[in-house]
Amino acid sequence: MPNRNLIAFLFISFISGAALLTAQPKPEADTITFTSGEKLAGHFVSANASSVTFKSDILGDLTVDWSKVKELQTSAAVAVVPKGVKIHKRGDVSAVPQGTLAESNQTIQLTPPKSIPVGDVNVVIDQPSFQKAVTETPNFFKDWKGALTAGATLVEAT
């Protein structure tokens, strides 16, 4: 009969190895530099022509006016929807530049190379959200985040 300690060791080693293999790597932090020179690490959420929404582990969600942002660097890909561009479900999205974002001097630089003035931007969102909005058909049972309440009343009177 095999040694119980050896079996326990092998079982724990297997579980630990499986957990390490399935662990997702943490995405690189995005950075925002303010005109005052202060830097903040966190994750870019979205932007429009007037402001940037940035999530910091320390400060939570921040909405900052573009005029107070000196630089912004993202590690994840974003989609920049310029003003005047109409997007339709399953339509042509070639007019929407996508890539990693680096902003300085009120100009958004995307990689692959594309420059867009901040004032010409309608919205900037993360690429997965953009792809989901453009390609997926809404599903009541999948997308609904509400609650359902039911009740009945029986009234007897004379």
N, C-alpha and C positions, 0 to 999 in steps of 0.2 A: 504494500500500500504506500503511495507517495506521501512524502512529508507534508503535513498541513501548513507549515510555515512557508514552504516553497510554493505551494498552490496559492496561498494568500498573497505572497509577494508578486507572483506572476499576474494574478488578477488585478492587484492595485497598479502594477506597472502598465498593464493593458489599458485600464480605465484612464490613467494619467496621460498616456500616449495618445489615446483617442481624443481626450479633451484638448490637448495641445494642437492636434491636427485640425480640429474643427474651430478653434478660436480665430476670430476675425481680426486682422491687424487694424489697429486704431489709425484712422486717417490723419494725415499731416495737418497741423494747425494752420489756419489762415491768419494773416496778420494785417492789422490796420494801424497806420501811423497818422496821428493827428497833427494839425498845423502847429500845435504847441510843442511837438517833438516827442510826445508820449506815444508808446507802442502798446498794443493790446493783442494778445493771442486768443484765438477762439475759432469760430466757424461762421463764414458768410452765409446769410439766410436769403436775402433778396435785396433788390434796389430798384429805384425808379429815377426819374429825372431830377428829383429834389433831395432824396435821402437814401441812406444805406441802412439796412437792418443787419445787425451783427450779434451773434450769440457768444458770450464769454462765460467760461466756467465760474469766474469770480463775480462778475457784475450782472449776469443774466442777459436778457435781450436788450439791446440798445438800438435806438433809431437815431442816426446821426446825419445832420445836413451835409451834403457834398462839400459845401464851402469850408467845413471844418476838417475835411479829410485830405491829408497830404498824399498818402499812398495806401493802396489796398492790394494785397496779394492773396490769391486763392490757389489751393492745391487741387481742388476738384473742378471738373468741367462745369461751365455755366452756359446758358443760352441768353443772348442779348436780343430782345425784341425792340427794333427801332420804332420811333413814332411813325404812324401812318401805315404800318404793315398789318394787314388783316390775315389772321390765321384761321384756317378751317380744319375741322376734323379730317384726318387722313388726306390733308391737302399738301401742297408743295411747301416745304419749310426751308428751301434753299436761301430765302431772303433773311433768315434768322441765323446770324453768326453764332458759332458754338466753339468753346475751347476754354483753357484756363485764363483767368482774368488777372491783369496787373493794371492798376489805375494810378496815374500821377498827372498832375497839372490839368485836372478836369478832363482827361482823355482816357478812355478805356482801351487798353491794348489787349487783344486776344492772341493766344497761341493756338492754332496757326495764325500768322500775322493778319491782323485786321484792326484798324483804329476807328473808334467811334467817340465823338464828343459826348460828354455826359448829358448835355442839354438835348441831344437827339435820341435819348433812350426813353422808351416807354416803360419797360420793365426788364430786370435781370433776375433770372431764377436758376436754380440748380438744374443741370441737364436731365437727371432722371425724372424730376417733376414735370419738366417741359415735355419730354418724350411720352410720359404717361398721359398728360393732358391732350396731346395731339393724336395719339394712336389708340388709346383704350376707349371703348364704349362704356358709358356709365352703367353700372349694375346696381339696382336697388338693394339687393341683399349683401353685396360686397362693400359698397361705398357708404351705406347709411350708418351713422355713428350714434343715432338717437336711441331712445328707449320706447318701449311699448307698454301701455297700461290699458288694462281692460277691467270692467266692473259691471255689476248688475245690481239692480235695486228692485225689491219686491215690496209694494205698498198694499196693505189691506186696510180697508176702511168700511165703516158701517153707515 
